[in-house]
Amino acid sequence: LPGDAASAVLGRTAQPQQLAEMRELMGLDRSPPERYLDWLGGVATGDLGNSAAGYASGAEVAIWGDIRGNVVNTVTLAVIVVVLMIPLAILLGVVAATRVGRPQDHAISLGSLAVVSMPEFIIGSLLIVVFFSWLDIFPPVSLVSPGASPLERPEILVLPTLTLLGATLAGSTRMVRAGMLEALRSDFVQMARLNGLPERRVVLRYGLRNALAPAVQVFAQNIQYLIGGIIIVEYLFSYPGIGKELVDAVAIRDVRAVQSIAFLIAAVYIAVNIVADLIVLTLVPKLRSGRA
């Protein structure tokens, strides 16, 4: 993008002297490698630097203090979606797999295919039309006051949650269904049935355990998406999350803020991948021995 943070926060009417002073205050008068190494050294000590928006108001505002509320808001929304998405995906996937070829399977499969084919903004817009324009039940925007918790007004989370469920639940359900079908057709499940074990026990103990291994990776990808990829949903509902903060930082060319937010998102991605791999190793013990 043209310009820098100093010109973005001071505006087009700023004088050259003002721009020079602001660039010196922000450290923009130094070379990019110097600024990057300075930021990297701050990260090692827990100091992400100051926000460009803070300089515009005449104060030094720490980036972490500026984005902390947005991080909490995004994590709150993500946790709610995950708590609903994982059990629903398992339930729907198991029902579809155990009733393959029946009306329940067709309904779940076609419904999942229809939802997964729609972008998030289409799902969110349809929900706004139905639940606000037609029924007037839930608000179309999810505004959260600075310093307040989104849980203080649960109704503002309903439409974003439903939108994100639509974006994540369909793919997870299809993966659980595929894993269950493969597990239920395996030799060890057939042997368990021949030994007279109840079908419920066969499905839950032998089928589901092995079907969840590939599904865990999809769950992990959805969690990563919920932390760093829901920019469109946050903007659609004006929800003050980390994605919206990232876009705002890009708009004013706040490189330190963009770096810091990207760093936090990357850290979450790595942590989620590690946890997912550990869960897969727990579900499939033979992977720990290195045997295929």
PyMOL commands that set and color helices and strands:
alter all, ss='L'
color gray80, all
select helices_A, chain A and resi 5-10+16-26+32-44+52-56+63-98+103-116+120-134+150-152+154-184+187-194+199-228+231-236+242-251+255-283+285-289
alter helices_A, ss='H'
color red, helices_A
deselect
rebuild
show_as cartoon
